[in-house]
Amino acid sequence: MTSQMFAMMLAFILYLGLMVFVGLRNAKRNNSASDFFLGGRKLGPWVTALSAEASDSSAWLLMGLPGLCYLGGFKETFWTAIGLIVGTYLAWLFIAKKLRKCSITFGDSITIPEFLTNRFQDKSHLLTIISVFFIVIFFTIYTASGFVACAKLFRSVFGLKWGYGLAIGFVIILSYTILGGYRAVCTTDFIQGALIFIAFVVSSIFIVIALGGFGNSVEQVQNFTDKAISGEFGKEMLEAFTANKSYSALSAISAFSWCLGYFGMPHIIVRFMGIRSNKEIKTARRIGIIWMIISYIGTFIIGTLGTVFLYKHGILLGTNSVIEGINSLGAGTQEAVFSESMKLMYPAFIAGIFLCAILAASMSTADSQLLSASSAIGQDIFKGLLKKDASDKTVLLVSRISVFVIALIGLLLATNPNSSIFGLVSFAWSGFGGTFGPLILLALYWKRTTAAGAIAGLICGGITDVVWHYLKGGIFNVYEILPAFIVCLLVTVIVSLCTKENEEVSKKFDEYKAMKD
């Protein structure tokens, strides 16, 4: 083992040790299901904001989007980032405060399925069952993307085999999620969000300076793009850059529609429910938006300028072409642009710390997803339907077992080394946005929404999302979140208008609207 490899490994060991320590430290503070799933609604604005954004911006922020940028997807990356920033702002503005108030009014709900069931007074419990079904399915896919990112990172940095990288990510994420619950997840997300932010800011400045300033950087990227389109870098790069050059308005709308995901992402909007005061939401919103804007600028800079930076150091990603003096790392490696750049930019130990940002992004999302999925099973299915008199201790045990099982299934889905982080996240994101997004908005703003409408909308939105995902060509190239969101919204409204309004729910809704901050 070289000294450089040892230094990077030491950085990783220290970082991973810190994450496990946080889990152990918070393990004793989980005295109830509310503590484990929602932190007792006692977290401040800084932890809430960075936790929400870090759990949102998974490894696709540091690997998926930069990899897309690397292959010439400048326009798609730009419109996706704009959509995500707008979506984040609107979610904080229109959902955060109202969701916290509404979830307290309707049975002091601590999970999204429980909130929907209480809000619409669904005595059939179909809403709970269907909600949990979609949450488990889409979170399992989402969690798989985090394990894929871990495996790609460890393979890129240490040359580990795919299975070993998956195993390391699996063990560490499980450790602090099972032990520490919501507090541990939010605390580690805060640390990880800060690390991601610093890595982007410092590295963006470094790479611009290394390429001779902003003007020279842009010129060099244009030259690289011209060579790619001319076929100099091989077939893979030619096809990617040519396709992205002809980016259409419909494609831009499709990318921007990522913004709809924020209204229905359980592991993000549950952060709104866990903040200790509505008065602190405004501060949290500002912190979160500033974090996002700067981080996405960093994504664009690293992904775009990384093409030239790596090429100047004799490295070409995303192609199997044989070019004299160039080390081509093979097709599908473009998502390693951040990690490869970090290894060249900094001394080994510092590079190791910044590379932990990728691990941080993977872990901060996977842990939140596992916690949300396990809460749906433990709190909503086990206690809500199967054993209503279950103690908190029993619910926590069932939830922790659920974390393990869901993570294990996600691990199996991640065993393919050719898995795309961006592709997995895209599918899961659309699933949540297209099914839960309209229901959350209607639950908070339209008193007339009924349980039957919510159930019908949830089913139709979910089916539309999955079917649309697998249809290709023409209008079906539009990102599936958009048609799924529209279908769910329309079906929910139409069925609600065709069914009888629940007077008890209406009274509760008025109580929620009158509730002070």
C-alpha positions in Angstrom: 0.0 0.0 0.0 1.4 3.4 -1.0 1.6 6.3 1.4 -1.0 8.2 -0.7 -3.4 5.3 -0.5 -2.9 5.0 3.3 -3.6 8.7 3.8 -6.9 8.5 1.9 -7.9 5.4 3.7 -7.1 7.1 7.1 -9.4 10.0 6.1 -12.2 7.6 5.2 -11.8 5.6 8.5 -11.9 8.7 10.6 -15.0 10.0 8.8 -16.9 6.7 8.9 -15.9 6.3 12.6 -17.5 9.7 13.3 -20.8 8.6 11.7 -21.0 5.5 13.8 -20.1 7.5 16.9 -23.0 9.8 16.2 -25.3 6.8 16.0 -24.1 5.4 19.3 -24.4 8.7 21.0 -28.0 9.2 20.0 -29.1 5.6 20.6 -30.0 6.3 24.2 -32.1 9.3 23.3 -34.8 7.2 21.6 -37.3 6.6 24.3 -40.4 6.6 22.0 -41.5 6.1 18.4 -41.8 9.9 18.1 -38.2 10.3 19.2 -36.9 7.6 16.7 -39.0 8.8 13.7 -39.2 12.5 14.3 -36.7 13.5 17.0 -39.6 14.6 19.2 -40.1 17.7 16.9 -37.1 19.4 18.7 -34.6 20.1 16.0 -33.4 23.6 15.1 -33.3 25.4 11.8 -29.7 24.7 10.9 -29.9 20.9 11.4 -33.3 20.8 9.8 -32.2 22.7 6.7 -29.0 21.0 6.0 -30.5 17.6 6.9 -33.3 18.2 4.4 -31.0 19.3 1.6 -28.4 16.7 2.2 -30.9 13.9 2.3 -32.4 15.3 -0.9 -29.1 15.7 -2.7 -27.8 12.2 -2.8 -24.7 10.9 -4.6 -26.3 11.9 -7.9 -25.4 15.5 -6.9 -21.7 14.6 -6.8 -21.7 11.7 -9.3 -24.9 11.6 -11.4 -25.2 15.2 -12.4 -21.5 15.9 -12.9 -21.3 12.7 -15.0 -24.2 14.0 -17.1 -22.4 17.3 -17.5 -19.2 15.5 -18.4 -20.9 13.9 -21.4 -22.0 17.3 -22.7 -25.4 17.4 -20.9 -24.9 21.0 -19.9 -28.5 22.0 -20.8 -30.1 19.1 -19.1 -28.0 19.6 -16.0 -28.9 23.3 -16.0 -32.7 22.8 -16.3 -32.7 20.0 -13.8 -30.8 22.1 -11.3 -33.2 25.1 -11.9 -36.2 22.8 -11.4 -34.8 21.4 -8.2 -33.9 24.8 -6.7 -37.4 26.2 -7.6 -39.0 23.0 -6.2 -37.1 23.3 -2.9 -38.0 26.9 -2.4 -41.7 26.3 -3.2 -41.8 23.3 -0.8 -40.3 25.3 2.1 -42.6 28.3 1.3 -45.9 26.5 0.7 -45.6 23.2 2.6 -43.2 23.4 5.5 -45.2 25.5 8.0 -48.6 24.1 7.0 -47.5 20.5 7.1 -46.1 20.8 10.6 -49.4 22.5 11.8 -51.6 20.1 10.0 -49.8 16.9 11.1 -50.1 18.1 14.7 -53.8 18.9 14.4 -54.6 15.6 12.8 -53.6 13.1 15.4 -50.0 14.4 16.0 -48.9 12.3 13.0 -45.3 11.3 12.8 -45.1 9.6 9.4 -46.5 10.6 6.0 -48.8 7.6 5.6 -50.2 8.2 9.2 -50.7 11.9 8.3 -52.6 11.1 5.1 -54.8 8.5 6.9 -55.6 10.9 9.7 -56.1 13.9 7.5 -58.7 12.1 5.3 -60.1 9.9 8.1 -59.6 6.7 6.0 -61.3 4.0 8.1 -60.6 1.4 5.4 -56.9 1.8 5.9 -56.4 1.4 2.2 -54.6 4.7 2.1 -52.1 3.4 4.6 -51.5 0.2 2.8 -51.1 1.7 -0.6 -48.9 4.5 0.8 -46.6 2.1 2.5 -46.4 -0.1 -0.6 -45.2 2.8 -2.8 -42.9 4.1 -0.1 -41.1 0.7 0.3 -40.9 0.1 -3.5 -39.5 3.5 -4.4 -37.3 3.9 -1.4 -35.7 0.5 -2.0 -34.8 1.6 -5.5 -33.5 5.0 -4.1 -31.5 3.2 -1.5 -29.9 1.0 -4.2 -28.6 4.2 -5.8 -26.7 5.1 -2.6 -25.1 1.7 -2.4 -24.1 1.9 -6.1 -22.5 5.3 -5.4 -20.5 3.8 -2.5 -19.3 0.9 -4.7 -18.3 3.3 -7.5 -16.4 5.5 -5.0 -14.5 2.7 -3.4 -13.6 1.2 -6.8 -12.4 4.6 -8.1 -10.4 5.5 -5.0 -9.1 2.2 -3.6 -9.6 -0.2 -6.5 -11.9 -2.3 -4.4 -14.1 -4.9 -6.1 -17.7 -3.9 -6.5 -19.1 -6.3 -3.8 -16.6 -5.1 -1.2 -17.6 -1.4 -1.8 -21.3 -2.3 -1.5 -20.7 -4.2 1.7 -18.8 -1.3 3.4 -21.6 1.2 2.5 -24.2 -1.3 3.7 -22.6 -1.9 7.1 -21.9 1.8 7.9 -25.3 3.2 6.9 -27.2 0.5 8.7 -25.1 1.0 11.9 -26.1 4.6 12.7 -29.6 4.4 11.2 -30.6 1.4 13.3 -28.9 2.7 16.4 -29.6 6.4 16.4 -32.9 7.0 14.5 -34.0 10.4 13.4 -31.7 12.4 15.6 -28.6 10.5 14.4 -29.8 10.7 10.8 -30.3 14.5 11.0 -27.1 15.1 12.9 -25.0 13.1 10.4 -26.8 14.8 7.5 -25.9 18.2 9.0 -22.2 17.1 9.1 -22.4 15.6 5.6 -24.2 18.6 4.2 -21.5 20.9 5.5 -18.8 18.7 4.0 -20.5 18.6 0.6 -20.8 22.4 0.6 -17.1 22.9 1.5 -16.0 20.4 -1.1 -17.9 22.1 -3.9 -16.9 25.6 -3.0 -13.2 24.9 -2.6 -12.9 22.5 -5.6 -14.8 24.8 -7.9 -12.4 27.7 -7.2 -9.4 25.4 -7.5 -10.4 23.9 -10.9 -11.1 27.4 -12.4 -7.7 28.7 -11.3 -6.0 25.5 -12.5 -7.4 26.0 -16.0 -6.2 29.6 -16.2 -9.4 31.5 -15.1 -13.0 31.4 -16.1 -12.5 32.7 -19.7 -9.8 30.2 -20.5 -11.8 27.4 -18.9 -14.8 28.1 -21.1 -12.7 28.2 -24.2 -11.0 24.9 -23.4 -14.4 23.2 -22.7 -15.6 24.4 -26.1 -12.5 22.9 -27.8 -13.1 19.6 -26.0 -16.7 19.6 -27.1 -15.7 20.2 -30.7 -13.3 17.3 -30.6 -16.0 15.0 -29.0 -18.5 15.9 -31.7 -15.9 15.3 -34.4 -15.5 11.8 -33.2 -11.9 12.2 -31.9 -12.8 10.6 -28.6 -14.7 7.6 -29.9 -18.2 6.5 -30.5 -19.6 6.8 -27.0 -18.5 10.4 -26.6 -19.7 11.3 -30.1 -23.2 9.9 -29.5 -23.5 11.6 -26.1 -22.3 15.0 -27.1 -24.4 14.9 -30.4 -27.5 14.0 -28.6 -27.1 16.7 -26.0 -26.4 19.3 -28.6 -29.9 18.9 -30.1 -31.6 19.4 -26.7 -35.2 20.4 -27.3 -37.7 22.7 -25.4 -39.7 19.6 -24.5 -36.6 18.1 -22.9 -36.1 21.3 -21.0 -39.6 21.2 -19.6 -39.1 17.5 -18.7 -35.9 18.3 -16.8 -37.5 21.3 -15.0 -40.4 19.1 -13.9 -38.0 17.6 -11.3 -39.3 20.5 -9.2 -42.6 18.6 -8.6 -40.8 15.9 -6.6 -40.3 18.1 -3.6 -44.0 18.2 -2.8 -44.1 14.5 -2.2 -40.7 13.3 -1.1 -41.4 11.6 2.3 -37.8 11.7 3.6 -37.6 15.4 2.9 -41.0 16.8 3.9 -40.9 14.8 7.2 -38.1 17.3 8.1 -40.7 20.0 8.1 -42.7 18.1 10.6 -39.7 17.6 12.9 -38.5 21.2 13.3 -39.1 22.6 16.8 -41.0 25.8 15.8 -42.8 27.2 12.8 -41.1 30.5 13.5 -37.8 28.9 12.6 -38.9 27.6 9.2 -38.1 30.9 7.5 -34.5 30.7 8.7 -34.3 27.1 7.7 -35.6 27.9 4.2 -32.9 30.6 3.6 -30.2 28.3 4.8 -31.4 25.4 2.6 -31.8 27.5 -0.6 -28.3 29.1 -0.2 -26.8 25.7 0.3 -28.6 24.3 -2.8 -27.7 27.2 -5.2 -24.0 27.1 -4.3 -23.9 23.3 -4.4 -25.5 23.1 -7.9 -23.2 25.7 -9.2 -20.4 23.5 -7.9 -21.9 20.5 -9.7 -22.0 22.3 -13.0 -18.4 23.6 -12.7 -16.9 20.3 -11.6 -18.8 18.3 -14.2 -18.2 20.7 -17.1 -14.6 21.8 -16.4 -13.7 18.3 -15.2 -13.6 17.2 -18.9 -10.7 19.5 -19.7 -9.0 19.2 -16.3 -8.8 15.4 -16.4 -7.9 15.4 -20.1 -4.9 17.6 -19.4 -3.8 15.0 -16.9 -4.2 12.2 -19.4 -7.5 10.8 -18.3 -10.7 10.3 -20.4 -13.9 9.0 -18.9 -16.9 7.4 -20.5 -15.2 5.8 -23.5 -13.2 2.8 -24.4 -11.3 4.7 -27.2 -7.6 4.1 -27.5 -5.8 7.5 -27.7 -2.1 7.8 -27.4 -1.0 9.3 -24.1 -4.5 9.1 -22.7 -5.7 6.7 -20.0 -9.3 5.8 -21.0 -11.2 4.5 -18.0 -14.0 2.9 -20.0 -17.6 3.4 -20.9 -19.9 4.2 -17.9 -17.1 5.8 -15.8 -18.2 9.4 -16.4 -19.9 9.5 -13.0 -16.4 9.3 -11.4 -15.5 12.8 -12.7 -15.7 14.3 -9.2 -13.7 11.6 -7.5 -11.0 11.5 -10.2 -10.7 15.3 -10.1 -10.3 15.3 -6.3 -7.5 12.8 -6.4 -5.6 15.1 -8.8 -6.3 18.4 -7.0 -5.2 17.8 -3.5 -2.7 16.0 -1.2 -3.9 12.5 -0.4 -5.4 13.1 3.0 -7.3 16.2 2.0 -8.5 14.4 -1.2 -9.7 11.6 1.1 -11.7 14.1 3.2 -13.3 15.7 0.2 -14.0 12.3 -1.4 -15.9 11.5 1.8 -18.4 14.1 0.5 -19.5 11.5 -2.1 -19.9 9.0 0.6 -21.7 11.7 2.7 -24.1 12.3 -0.1 -24.8 8.6 -0.5 -25.2 8.0 3.2 -27.3 11.1 4.0 -29.9 10.1 1.5 -29.9 6.3 2.1 -30.2 6.7 5.9 -33.2 9.1 5.5 -34.9 6.8 3.1 -34.4 3.7 5.2 -35.8 5.5 8.2 -38.9 6.7 6.3 -39.5 3.3 4.9 -39.0 1.5 8.2 -41.3 4.0 10.0 -44.0 3.2 7.4 -43.8 -0.5 8.2 -43.3 -0.2 12.0 -45.6 2.7 12.8 -48.2 2.5 10.0 -48.6 -1.2 9.2 -47.5 -3.0 12.4 -48.9 -0.7 15.0 -51.5 1.0 12.9 -53.1 -2.2 11.5 -51.7 -5.4 12.9 -51.1 -4.7 16.6 -52.6 -1.4 17.8 -51.6 -2.0 21.4 -47.9 -2.5 20.5 -45.5 -0.8 22.8 -43.0 1.7 21.5 -40.2 -0.7 22.3 -41.9 -3.3 20.0 -42.5 -0.8 17.3 -38.9 0.3 17.3 -37.7 -3.3 17.1 -40.0 -4.0 14.1 -38.8 -0.8 12.5 -35.1 -1.6 13.0 -35.7 -5.1 11.5 -37.4 -3.3 8.5 -34.4 -1.1 8.0 -32.2 -4.2 7.7 -34.5 -6.0 5.3 -35.1 -3.0 3.0 -31.4 -2.2 2.9 -30.6 -5.9 2.1 -33.0 -5.8 -0.9 -31.5 -2.4 -2.0 -28.1 -4.1 -1.8 -29.2 -6.9 -4.1 -30.6 -4.3 -6.6 -27.2 -2.6 -6.6 -25.1 -5.7 -7.5 -24.9 -4.6 -11.2 -21.6 -2.6 -11.7 -23.2 -0.9 -14.8 -26.1 0.6 -12.7 -26.6 4.3 -13.3 -27.0 6.4 -10.2 -28.8 9.1 -12.1 -31.2 6.5 -13.6 -32.1 4.9 -10.3 -32.7 8.3 -8.6 -34.7 9.6 -11.5 -37.2 6.7 -11.3 -37.6 6.8 -7.5 -37.9 10.6 -7.5 -40.7 10.6 -10.1 -42.5 7.8 -8.2 -42.8 9.9 -5.0 -43.4 13.2 -6.7 -46.1 11.8 -9.0 -48.0 10.0 -6.3 -47.6 11.8 -3.0 -47.0 15.4 -4.2 -50.6 16.2 -5.3 -52.0 14.6 -2.1 -49.8 16.6 0.2 -50.8 19.9 -1.5 -54.5 19.0 -1.5 -54.4 17.8 2.1 -53.0 21.2 3.2 -55.0 23.5 0.9 -58.3 21.9 -0.1 -60.7 21.0 2.6 -63.0 19.1 0.2 -60.5 16.3 -0.5 -61.9 12.9 0.5 -60.4 9.6 1.4 -61.8 8.0 -1.7 -60.3 10.7 -3.9 -56.9 10.4 -2.2 -56.9 6.6 -2.7 -57.9 6.8 -6.3 -55.3 9.5 -7.0 -52.5 7.6 -5.3 -53.2 4.4 -7.3 -53.6 6.2 -10.7 -50.6 8.4 -10.1 -48.4 5.4 -9.2 -49.6 3.3 -12.2 -49.0 6.2 -14.6 -45.5 6.8 -13.3 -44.4 3.1 -13.7 -46.1 2.5 -17.1 -44.8 5.8 -18.5 -41.3 5.0 -17.3 -41.1 1.9 -19.5 -42.7 3.5 -22.6 -40.2 5.1 -25.0 -40.5 7.5 -28.0 -42.4 10.7 -28.8 -44.3 12.1 -25.9 -43.2 9.2 -23.7 -39.8 10.8 -23.6 -41.2 13.4 -21.2 -40.1 12.7 -17.6 -42.7 10.5 -16.0 -43.2 12.7 -13.0 -45.1 15.3 -15.0 -47.9 13.0 -16.4 -48.1 11.1 -13.1 -48.5 14.3 -11.1 -51.2 15.6 -13.4 -53.1 12.3 -13.4 -52.9 12.0 -9.6 -54.1 15.6 -9.1 -57.0 15.3 -11.6 -58.2 11.9 -10.4 -58.1 13.0 -6.7 -60.1 16.2 -7.4 -62.7 14.5 -9.6 -63.3 11.5 -7.3 -63.4 13.9 -4.2 -66.1 16.0 -5.9 -68.1 12.8 -6.6 -68.0 11.5 -3.1 -69.5 12.8 0.2 -67.6 15.3 2.3 -66.7 14.2 5.8 -68.0 16.8 8.3 -65.6 15.7 11.1 -62.6 16.2 8.7 -64.0 19.6 7.7 -64.1 20.7 11.3 -60.6 19.5 12.0 -59.4 21.3 8.9 -60.9 24.6 10.1 -59.1 23.9 13.4 -55.8 23.4 11.6 -56.3 26.7 9.6 -57.0 28.6 12.8 -53.9 27.2 14.6 -51.4 29.9 15.4 -47.7 29.5 14.7 
